[in-house]
């Protein structure tokens, strides 16, 4: 995974509530155990018509919007627990999803796969949608080391919570195995002090 420290980027707005994992990545595309290649089918049934042509009115197809930040409606990632939903969003180039509420399993899957679910208030989420609609070039700044979300257009900063272990993993680009490997010397030093009984 890529290291995550500060993301300064435009945003793609998706003001739809209760977006479930089957809309994020439909079940018919879950044929791979590799994380790559899912991005092209992100929101497949919303992005393309039955002939596979992009729907011009869908936000991800709209050239007005771009960036590494997806701003989505409340209760994002509900439904089944498929990890592929986080894979698809990450593979499509997003590093942050902003919403006012995330389904717990999606939140965990996102953090495990290099994607930051950043929760804001309902009021701030609505203001973000209005701001991006007014100015599609609006930039947002997500500072993970400082746990701060900044909206330069408003000169407004808010802090956000994150599990400290997951924060360390994101900053270093680690998954759980990478983290254990990074602790190899400390583990070996601890093991050398243990009395072994056979």
C-alpha positions in Angstrom: 0.0 0.0 0.0 1.1 3.6 -0.5 2.2 5.6 2.5 -0.4 8.1 3.6 0.5 11.3 5.3 -1.1 14.4 3.8 -3.6 14.3 1.0 -4.4 17.6 -0.7 -6.8 17.0 -3.5 -10.1 17.8 -5.3 -13.1 15.7 -4.5 -15.8 13.7 -6.2 -19.2 14.1 -4.7 -21.7 11.3 -4.4 -24.6 12.7 -2.3 -26.5 9.4 -2.0 -27.3 7.9 1.4 -27.1 4.2 2.3 -24.6 3.2 -0.4 -24.1 -0.5 0.1 -21.2 -2.7 -0.9 -23.1 -4.3 -3.7 -23.4 -0.9 -5.4 -19.8 -0.1 -4.7 -18.7 -3.4 -6.4 -21.4 -5.7 -7.7 -21.2 -9.3 -6.7 -20.7 -10.6 -10.2 -17.2 -9.0 -10.3 -15.9 -10.8 -7.2 -14.0 -13.4 -9.1 -10.5 -12.5 -8.0 -8.5 -12.8 -4.8 -6.0 -10.1 -5.9 -6.7 -6.5 -5.0 -5.9 -5.2 -8.5 -8.4 -4.5 -11.2 -11.5 -3.8 -9.2 -11.4 0.0 -9.8 -12.8 -0.3 -13.3 -16.0 -1.8 -11.9 -16.4 0.6 -9.0 -20.1 1.7 -8.9 -20.5 -0.3 -12.2 -24.3 -0.3 -12.4 -24.4 3.5 -11.7 -21.4 4.4 -14.0 -22.4 2.5 -17.1 -25.5 1.6 -19.1 -26.4 -1.9 -20.2 -24.1 -1.5 -23.3 -21.1 -0.6 -21.2 -21.2 3.1 -22.1 -20.4 5.7 -19.4 -23.5 7.5 -18.0 -22.6 11.2 -18.4 -24.6 12.3 -15.4 -22.8 10.1 -12.9 -20.2 11.9 -10.8 -17.2 9.6 -11.6 -17.8 10.2 -15.3 -18.2 14.0 -14.9 -15.0 15.8 -15.9 -15.9 18.6 -13.5 -14.9 16.4 -10.6 -11.6 14.7 -9.9 -9.3 13.9 -7.0 -8.3 11.3 -4.4 -11.2 12.1 -2.1 -14.7 10.7 -2.4 -17.4 12.6 -0.5 -20.4 10.3 0.0 -23.8 10.3 1.7 -24.5 9.0 5.2 -24.2 5.3 6.1 -21.6 4.5 3.5 -20.5 0.9 3.0 -23.5 -0.8 4.5 -24.7 -4.2 3.4 -22.5 -7.3 3.0 -19.0 -7.4 4.5 -17.1 -7.8 1.2 -13.5 -6.5 1.5 -13.6 -6.0 -2.3 -15.5 -2.7 -1.8 -12.5 -1.1 -0.2 -10.2 -2.7 -2.8 -12.3 -1.2 -5.6 -12.3 2.3 -4.1 -8.6 2.2 -3.5 -7.9 0.7 -7.0 -9.9 3.6 -8.6 -7.4 6.1 -7.1 -9.2 7.3 -4.0 -7.3 7.5 -0.7 -10.1 9.1 1.5 -13.8 8.6 1.8 -15.6 11.3 3.7 -19.1 10.7 5.1 -21.1 11.4 8.2 -21.4 7.7 9.0 -19.7 4.5 8.0 -20.8 0.9 8.4 -18.4 -0.7 10.9 -17.2 -3.6 8.8 -16.6 -1.3 5.8 -14.6 1.0 8.1 -12.4 -1.8 9.2 -11.9 -3.1 5.7 -11.0 0.4 4.5 -8.4 0.9 7.2 -6.9 -2.5 6.5 -6.5 -1.6 2.8 -4.9 1.8 2.8 -8.2 3.8 2.6 -9.1 6.4 5.2 -12.8 6.6 6.2 -13.1 10.2 7.6 -16.3 10.9 9.5 -17.6 14.4 9.7 -20.9 15.8 11.1 -24.1 15.7 9.0 -23.9 19.5 8.8 -20.3 19.6 7.5 -21.1 16.9 5.0 -24.0 18.9 3.6 -21.8 22.0 3.4 -19.1 20.0 1.5 -21.6 18.9 -1.1 -22.8 22.5 -1.5 -19.2 23.7 -1.8 -18.1 21.2 -4.3 -21.3 21.8 -6.4 -20.6 25.5 -6.3 -16.8 25.1 -7.1 -15.8 21.7 -8.4 -12.2 22.7 -8.1 -12.5 22.9 -4.3 -9.5 21.4 -2.6 -9.6 19.5 0.7 -6.6 18.7 2.9 -6.5 15.6 5.0 -3.5 15.6 7.4 -3.3 12.1 8.9 -0.3 12.7 11.2 -2.1 15.6 12.8 -5.5 14.0 12.5 -6.8 17.2 10.9 -9.2 17.9 8.1 -8.9 21.3 6.5 -11.2 23.1 4.1 -9.2 26.0 2.7 -12.3 27.6 1.0 -13.7 28.1 4.5 -10.4 28.3 6.4 -11.9 25.7 8.7 -10.1 22.9 10.4 -11.6 19.9 12.3 -9.9 17.0 14.0 -10.9 13.4 13.5 -10.4 10.2 15.5 -8.5 7.1 14.3 -7.2 4.0 16.0 -3.5 4.7 16.7 -2.4 1.3 15.3 -4.3 1.8 12.1 -2.9 5.3 11.9 0.7 4.0 12.1 -0.1 1.3 9.5 -1.5 3.9 7.0 1.4 6.3 7.5 3.9 3.6 6.8 1.9 1.8 4.1 1.7 -1.4 6.2 -0.9 -4.1 6.3 -1.0 -6.2 9.4 1.7 -8.6 8.1 4.0 -5.7 7.1 3.6 -4.3 10.6 4.7 -7.6 12.2 7.7 -7.8 9.9 8.6 -4.2 10.9 8.7 -5.4 14.5 11.0 -8.4 13.8 14.0 -7.1 15.9 11.8 -6.3 18.9 10.1 -9.7 18.6 13.4 -11.6 18.4 14.8 -9.6 21.3 11.7 -10.5 23.4 11.8 -14.2 22.4 15.5 -14.4 23.3 14.6 -13.5 26.9 11.9 -16.2 27.3 12.7 -19.4 29.2 11.7 -22.3 26.9 10.3 -25.5 28.3 10.2 -28.6 26.1 
